[in-house]
């Protein structure tokens, strides 16, 4: 690769290297976190299920949560049955890792970033609770659509929220001249 070409693409290469480095490091830590609780569900998955149950109860459903004794998941149940099985992938931590990795890769750690990261994590968590609650309703009333809504619709929805927050960061909050 010529020096001119390398110089031209240096910002993109640095962004990708920082993103991949942060993403891999955070995912390694996440994997260690998940494995440290095996074969039980991790606390964040339990909390997400508990908070979703609380919200569903608040709007008139009678739900409970129950730890699966044989697998690392938590059931979201009603009086009739175990409706939804919430696994570690449903806790939103992986999407938070993608969000944070992008922000770290995009610029230096500044005061704005130190409040925007926690704010973004809270927003992702709240939308994830809505997602899990909606999956509960879909499982109860439209079970045939569970796979599509879980795999594609709500995954796209959650990443759409992340893209909007990235857009806000890049266009409104990140000041390139002060970050260099």
ABEGO torsion letter per residue (X at the ends): XBAAAAAAAAAAAAAAAAAAAAAAAAAAAAAAAAAAAOABBBAAAAAAAAAAAAAAAAAGBBBBBBBBAABBBBBBBBAABBABBBBAAAAGAAAAAAAAAAAAAABBBBAAAAAAAAAAAAAAAAAAAAAAAAAAAAAAABAAAAAAAAAAAAAAAAAAAAAAAAAAAAAAABBAAAAX
